[in-house]
Amino acid sequence: MKTIEELEVFLSKRISEKAAKIKECEENIQKSDQDIEKANAYLLDAESKETPNAYQTAKDALWSASNAKEFYTKQLEKLKGASSFTDQEKEAAKHILNDYLIKTNREQYQEAAELMDQMKSISD
Protein backbone atom coordinates (compact mmCIF):
# COMPACT_ATOMS: atom_id res chain seq x y z
CA MET A 1 0.00 0.00 0.00
CA LYS A 2 1.59 3.19 -1.13
CA THR A 3 -1.14 5.23 -2.76
CA ILE A 4 -4.57 6.34 -1.67
CA GLU A 5 -6.08 4.13 -4.38
CA GLU A 6 -4.23 1.06 -3.10
CA LEU A 7 -5.36 1.92 0.42
CA GLU A 8 -8.95 2.17 -0.73
CA VAL A 9 -8.76 -1.25 -2.42
CA PHE A 10 -7.11 -2.76 0.66
CA LEU A 11 -9.72 -1.34 3.04
CA SER A 12 -12.60 -2.45 0.84
CA LYS A 13 -11.19 -5.95 0.60
CA ARG A 14 -10.75 -6.25 4.38
CA ILE A 15 -14.21 -4.91 5.09
CA SER A 16 -15.74 -7.30 2.55
CA GLU A 17 -13.86 -10.26 4.04
CA LYS A 18 -15.12 -9.44 7.52
CA ALA A 19 -18.68 -8.99 6.26
CA ALA A 20 -18.49 -12.38 4.54
CA LYS A 21 -17.28 -14.06 7.73
CA ILE A 22 -20.07 -12.42 9.73
CA LYS A 23 -22.64 -13.53 7.17
CA GLU A 24 -21.28 -17.08 7.29
CA CYS A 25 -21.55 -17.15 11.10
CA GLU A 26 -25.09 -15.80 10.97
CA GLU A 27 -26.05 -18.47 8.43
CA ASN A 28 -24.50 -21.18 10.61
CA ILE A 29 -26.42 -19.90 13.63
CA GLN A 30 -29.62 -20.02 11.62
CA LYS A 31 -28.81 -23.58 10.47
CA SER A 32 -28.07 -24.56 14.07
CA ASP A 33 -31.47 -23.18 15.11
CA GLN A 34 -33.11 -25.34 12.45
CA ASP A 35 -31.11 -28.35 13.63
CA ILE A 36 -32.23 -27.70 17.21
CA GLU A 37 -35.87 -27.60 16.09
CA LYS A 38 -35.44 -30.88 14.21
CA ALA A 39 -33.70 -32.51 17.15
CA ASN A 40 -36.48 -31.41 19.49
CA ALA A 41 -39.05 -32.90 17.11
CA TYR A 42 -37.09 -36.19 16.96
CA LEU A 43 -36.83 -36.13 20.74
CA LEU A 44 -40.60 -35.82 21.14
CA ASP A 45 -41.12 -38.58 18.60
CA ALA A 46 -38.62 -40.85 20.39
CA GLU A 47 -40.30 -40.21 23.73
CA SER A 48 -43.69 -41.14 22.32
CA LYS A 49 -42.33 -44.36 20.78
CA GLU A 50 -40.51 -45.21 23.99
CA THR A 51 -37.33 -46.30 22.21
CA PRO A 52 -34.19 -45.57 24.23
CA ASN A 53 -31.83 -45.73 21.26
CA ALA A 54 -33.84 -43.23 19.24
CA TYR A 55 -34.14 -41.00 22.30
CA GLN A 56 -30.38 -41.10 22.83
CA THR A 57 -29.76 -40.29 19.17
CA ALA A 58 -32.15 -37.35 19.36
CA LYS A 59 -30.50 -36.08 22.57
CA ASP A 60 -27.07 -36.34 20.91
CA ALA A 61 -28.33 -34.40 17.89
CA LEU A 62 -29.81 -31.74 20.18
CA TRP A 63 -26.56 -31.49 22.15
CA SER A 64 -24.51 -31.15 18.94
CA ALA A 65 -26.81 -28.51 17.46
CA SER A 66 -26.84 -26.50 20.71
CA ASN A 67 -23.05 -26.60 20.95
CA ALA A 68 -22.71 -25.58 17.30
CA LYS A 69 -25.01 -22.60 17.89
CA GLU A 70 -23.02 -21.60 20.97
CA PHE A 71 -19.76 -21.87 19.01
CA TYR A 72 -21.00 -19.77 16.08
CA THR A 73 -22.55 -17.20 18.41
CA LYS A 74 -19.20 -16.74 20.16
CA GLN A 75 -17.42 -16.53 16.81
CA LEU A 76 -19.88 -13.87 15.67
CA GLU A 77 -19.32 -11.82 18.83
CA LYS A 78 -15.55 -12.03 18.32
CA LEU A 79 -15.83 -10.96 14.69
CA LYS A 80 -18.08 -8.02 15.49
CA GLY A 81 -15.80 -6.87 18.29
CA ALA A 82 -12.49 -7.39 16.54
CA SER A 83 -10.71 -4.89 14.34
CA SER A 84 -10.25 -5.81 10.71
CA PHE A 85 -6.79 -4.28 10.73
CA THR A 86 -3.57 -4.80 12.63
CA ASP A 87 -1.88 -1.92 14.40
CA GLN A 88 0.82 -1.92 11.72
CA GLU A 89 -1.81 -1.68 8.96
CA LYS A 90 -3.56 1.15 10.79
CA GLU A 91 -0.28 3.02 11.11
CA ALA A 92 0.52 2.53 7.41
CA ALA A 93 -2.96 3.74 6.45
CA LYS A 94 -2.55 6.76 8.70
CA HIS A 95 0.71 7.70 6.96
CA ILE A 96 -0.80 7.25 3.50
CA LEU A 97 -3.80 9.40 4.40
CA ASN A 98 -1.60 12.04 6.01
CA ASP A 99 0.67 12.19 2.95
CA TYR A 100 -2.38 12.41 0.67
CA LEU A 101 -3.88 15.23 2.71
CA ILE A 102 -0.62 17.18 2.76
CA LYS A 103 -0.25 16.79 -1.01
CA THR A 104 -3.85 17.82 -1.63
CA ASN A 105 -3.50 20.78 0.72
CA ARG A 106 -0.37 21.98 -1.10
CA GLU A 107 -2.13 21.69 -4.46
CA GLN A 108 -5.06 23.71 -3.19
CA TYR A 109 -2.76 26.41 -1.78
CA GLN A 110 -0.94 26.54 -5.10
CA GLU A 111 -4.24 26.97 -6.97
CA ALA A 112 -5.29 29.69 -4.53
CA ALA A 113 -1.95 31.49 -4.96
CA GLU A 114 -2.30 31.38 -8.74
CA LEU A 115 -5.82 32.78 -8.53
CA MET A 116 -4.61 35.55 -6.21
CA ASP A 117 -1.85 36.42 -8.71
CA GLN A 118 -4.42 36.56 -11.51
CA MET A 119 -6.68 38.78 -9.46
CA LYS A 120 -3.78 41.05 -8.60
CA SER A 121 -2.74 41.37 -12.27
CA ILE A 122 -6.34 42.15 -13.24
CA SER A 123 -6.70 44.83 -10.54
CA ASP A 124 -3.43 46.56 -11.56
N, C-alpha and C positions, 0 to 999 in steps of 0.2 A: 504494500500500500504506500504509494507515494503521492498520488494526486487525489483531488477531491472526488473525481469520478470513480477511481478505484475504491476509495473509502465508501462511497455510496453503494457500489456493487457489493462490497464486503458486508456492510451493515444489512443490506436487504437480504443477502444470503443467510446470514446468521439469524435474523428475525424470522425468516421463512422456515428455517430448520427447526427453530424452537416452536413455532406455531404448529408444524407438522408433528412434532413429538407430543405436544399437548393434545392435539386432535387424536392421535393414536391412543394415548392414555384414556381420554374421554370415551372413545369407542370401546376400549377394553373394559372400562367400568360398566358401560351399558351392556356389553355382552355378558359380563359377570352377573349383572342384575337379572338378565334373562336366564342364565344358568341356575341362579338361586331359585327363581320361580319354578323352573322345571324340576329341580331337585326337591323342592317342597311338594310339588304335585306328585312326584314319584314316592316321596315319603308317605304322603296320605294314602296313596294307593297301596303301598306295601303294608301299612298298618291295617288297612281294611282286609287285606288278603291273609294277614297273619303269617307272613313268611319272613323268618329272621334273616335269611340271606339277602332278600330283596330290600329289606329295611336297612341292613348294614350297607349295602351298595348305595342306597339313596342317601344315607347319612354321610357316607364318604364323599359323594358327589356334592352335597350341600357344604361340607367342610371345605372341600377344594375350591368351590365357587366363592365362598365367603373369604377365604384367604387370598384368592386372586383379586377380589374386589379391594380388599384392604391394601394389598401390595400396590395396585395401580392407583389407588387414592393417594397413598403416600408418595408415589412417584410424581403424580400430578402436582401435589403440594410443593415438592422439591423443585420441579420445573418452573412453576409459577413464581417461586420465591428466589430462584437463582438468577444470577446475571448471565446474559448470553456472551459476555466478553470477559477476557482475563484483564487483570490490571495492566499488563504490558500492552494489550490491544487498546485499552482505553487511553493510555498515555500516548500511544502512537497516533490515535485518532485525534486526540487533543492537539498534538503538534501540527498535524496536517490541517486541521480547522484553523488553528491560530495563524499558520503560514498563509493560508488562503485568505483569511480576513485581512491580514496585513497587506497582502498583494492587492486585494480589491480596494482597500482603503487608499493605498498609494495611487492607484489608477484613478479613483474618484477625485482625489486632491489634484492630480495632474490635469484632469478634465476641467475642474473648477478653475485652476490657475490659467488655463488656456482661455476659458470663457472670460475671465476677468481681464486678461490682456486684450482680448477682442473688444470688450466693452470700453476699455481705457482708450484704445486706438480710435474707436468710433466717437467717443466724447471729445477727443482732442481736435 
